[in-house]
Amino acid sequence: MTRSAPTLIKARHSAIPAFAGALAAAAYLLGAIVFSVASNGGFPMPAMASAEETSQHQGIRVSRVRNFDSLDSVAIASQTDALDAPIDIAASNMIPVITDVTVATPVTARRPQIVLVIDDAGLDVAAAERVIALPVPLTLAILPYAEASATLAALAQANGHDVLLHMPMEPVGLADPGPNALRLGLSDADLQARVRWAMARVPGAIGLNNHMGSRFTADPRALRVALAAISHDNPIFLDSLTTAQSRGRAVASGLGLRSLERDIFLDHDLDAGSIRARLDEAATLARTDGHAVVIGHPHALTLETLEAWLGSPEAAEVEFVTVSELADQLFVAEPGLQASIVEGINRGAE
C-alpha cells in the first residue's frame, strides 16, 4: 500500500515549527506505546502462591498474577551490573540499563497444554526409565550429583523429552538439598562454580529448576549471581515455587532468561485420589489459561496414577508439551518492538 504525497506547506516560515511539533507528537506516541506494552502484559508476570509454605514444597497450587501492583517492589539489576552491587534499586534510585528483552506473545494453542515435569530424577535409575517410557512428551529434571545423570539425560533426549538440571538450593529448615547445593553463605565465585559444575553434569540440559531452595530463591541477589554464570547460554529457568517468597522468575527475567513457574504439585500429598485430583485440576487450569505447568516426582504411586490417568477422557482433551515447547510459544522475540522498548528504557536511564 502506498501513501499519497503530503500537501506542501506554502508558508516557508511555518515549516520548522510544524516539523518540530510533528517530531514531538511522534516521540510522545512512541513513549505511550512503550509504556503500554511494559505495563499491560508485554512482559511475563510472576505468580504468587496461594497455599501455605511447607518444609519441602510451597503448597499444591499457585494463582497467576497478571500485574505487579500487588507485589512487593523487587528491583532486578541487569546482567552487566557488578555482581556484588545491591539489588534494591528502588532504595538506591538507580535504573538498570537493559540490554535485551524477550517479549511474551500470546499464542493460540491447538488444545489446552500441560507441561509435565518430573523432578528428583537420577538416584533411582529404574524409576527414571519408567518416566522416560511414558507415552507423552515431558521434561525430566535430573539431580547433578546422581551417578547416572549423563546417561539418563541422553536417554531422555533420545526419546523426545526435555532435560532440566534439578539444581540443589538451600531450603528453610534443616533438610539437606544434597552435595554442592547453592547456599547463601557461599562467595559469588563459589556460587557460579557450583552452577557451572552442575550444568556440566547434566549434558544437554536446556535449563534448570530448583531442588528445594525455599531460602535461596527468596534472596534475589544470590540468585542473580548464580544464574548470571550461565545466562549467556540462554537457559530456561523454571521456578518450582517451593516458597511464596521466591523471586526466581523476576530475577531470571531481569537477566533476559525465559522464565516459567510451576502451577501445581502432583504428589504433595502422596495419595492416589489426591494425585488424580491434581491431574484433573491441571487439565481444568489448562483449559482456562491455555496451559499449566505441573511437577511430580518418580514415586511408584505417582507413576501408576499418572499412567492410568493418561488413558482418561480428561487427558484426551489436553496436549502434553515439553517445557521448551511452551517457552518457545510464550517468548517470541519481536525485533522491532523489542528494540523500541530497550531504547526507550535505556534512554530513561541516562
Secondary structure as UniProt FT lines:
FT   HELIX           12..14
FT   HELIX           15..39
FT   TURN            40..41
FT   STRAND          47..49
FT   STRAND          61..64
FT   HELIX           68..70
FT   TURN            79..80
FT   TURN            83..84
FT   HELIX           89..92
FT   STRAND          113..121
FT   HELIX           125..132
FT   STRAND          139..142
FT   TURN            144..145
FT   TURN            147..148
FT   HELIX           149..158
FT   TURN            159..160
FT   STRAND          162..169
FT   TURN            179..180
FT   TURN            184..185
FT   HELIX           188..201
FT   TURN            203..204
FT   STRAND          207..212
FT   TURN            214..215
FT   HELIX           216..218
FT   HELIX           220..228
FT   TURN            229..230
FT   HELIX           231..233
FT   STRAND          236..239
FT   TURN            244..245
FT   HELIX           248..254
FT   TURN            255..256
FT   STRAND          258..261
FT   STRAND          264..265
FT   HELIX           272..289
FT   STRAND          291..296
FT   HELIX           300..309
FT   TURN            310..311
FT   HELIX           313..316
FT   STRAND          319..321
FT   HELIX           323..330
FT   HELIX           335..349
//
